[in-house]
Amino acid sequence: MATATKKPRYEVNVKKDWCKGCGICVSFCPKGILALNEEGKVYAKDPEKCRGCGNCEIYCPDFAISLGRLNNESERQNKVNAR
């Protein structure tokens, strides 16, 4: 009997004070999980789809985004931690 392996879960952390709302991270996200809110700051609209490619973190010119791997689902207290 084959067992289903769980895909790793990731959390997108945004320092909204650092985000200037350029949208580069939104453009480079292959899963389309990122968007800009009413204030023009990035947020994860579908964080459960994140697979940890790191494009958002790599291409953010202001270092406003960090990506973390979650060990279990109970660690996901906030879908996006805005600082």
N, C-alpha and C positions, 0 to 999 in steps of 0.2 A: 504494500500500500504506500503510495507516494504522499509525502507530507508537504503541505504548502509552506513555502518560506515567506516570511514577512519582509516586505521591502523596508529599508531604513526610512525613518521619518526625520525631517529637517525642520528647523525653525529659522525664520528670517527675522533678524533684529535690525531695526532702523533707528538711527539717532536722528530724530526729526529736526533737531537744532542744526545739524550739519547738512541735511538734505536741502538742495537749492531747487529741486523739482525739474531737473533737466530732462528726465525721461529716458536717459541712456539705459538704465537698468531694465526699464519696461521693454525697450526695444530688443534687448539681448536675451530676455527670458524665453527659452524655448517652449515652456509649458504655459506661458501667458498668465502666470499667477500674480504678477505685479501690476499695479495701476496707480494713478495719481488721485488723491482725494480732493475735496473742495478747496483745501488750502494750497494745493499744488505739491503736496508731499507724497512720497511713495508709501504704499502699504501693500500687504499681501491679500488679495481678494479671494484667492483659493489656495491657502497654505498647505492643505492636505495633498495637493498635486506636486509639491516641490520634491525633486529627486536629488537635490544637492549638487547640481552641476557647477555652481559657484560663479556663473557669469555675472550675476548682480554684484557680487562682492569684488570681482576682478575689474569690471568696467566702471564702477562708480568713481568718478573723479574726485569726490569729496570724502571717500572712505566712510560714508554714512551707513553702509550696510555690512553686516556680518552674518555668516551662516553657521548654524550649529546643528549637530546631529543629536537627536533625542534617543535615549536608550530604551525608553518605554513610553507608552501613551500618557501615563499619569504625569509625566514631566511637562506636557503641553498645557500649561496653565493659561497662557495667553497665546493666541495664534500668531500675533506679532507683538514683540516687545518694543514699544516706542519709548525712547529715552529723551 
